[in-house]
Every structure is written in C-alpha cells, then in structure tokens.
C-alpha cells in the first residue's frame, strides 16, 4: 500500500504525517472543499508515493480573502458575499453563471446545487431576483455580511 505525506502548517502549527492513500485523498478533498488552505498546507500528490514531493494547494485569491474576511461559511452566506464581491468589481447585478464562475474559482469545482443556494439567500432576504435571471444583494444582505453573518 502506498504512503503519502501530509503537511499542515500555519501561524502556530506545523504537522507532517505519513498516511495511506485513502486518508490523503480525503484530507485533500476536505481542505479544498472547506477552504482550510488559508492557513497553508501541502499534500503530496495523491496519485504518487510520498517520496515524490509534488504538491497540490489552492492559492488564496482576492475572492477567497473577501469570503474569509466576511466569515461566510454557509451557502446563503457565500452567495451573498459573491454578490458583494461582484458589486465591488462594479457589477450591480449577477447571474447564476456569474455565481458558478466565482464558486469554481473559490472551491475549485462547480456549485452542486446553485438554484437551492440562491433560493436560500433569497428566503433570508439577502439577495433578490431583480429581473429574471439577474440577482442583487439587498441592504439586509449587506448588513448581514458587514456583521460577518453573526446573529
């Protein structure tokens, strides 16, 4: 059975551990899907043995920094922050396609259920569908994001 080296490092933490392929693959999926990479990490390529020092890592982007700064974790929070981020980039409205593009940049994969995620943000009154297929962040959504979605 192949062994892989997993390294996790951050401000006050540095761990390097040898694990089997199944665990290395799962750790990589968790890190990528949950944006835990902000602390810094390295996972030896899960298709190669640990002695091969190729690494995968998601770089922190302006979008991911914006999402993190607003403490957005849930689907509706991420939708709202993506809308605010696009506003910051001088885009008043956004489409489902805009959301898909930003989500892919953020998570490295397509949104699994964009209609449900958008509807959740609409139900919370954080975004509205201002016209068919065009979404806007509401003042309530702006306030929630500026309060870092607490409360």
PyMOL commands that set and color helices and strands:
alter all, ss='L'
color gray80, all
select helices_A, chain A and resi 21-34+36-39+62-69+75-88+96-107+114-123+139-146
alter helices_A, ss='H'
color red, helices_A
select strands_A, chain A and resi 3-10+13-20+41-44+55-56+127-131+134-137
alter strands_A, ss='S'
color yellow, strands_A
deselect
rebuild
show_as cartoon
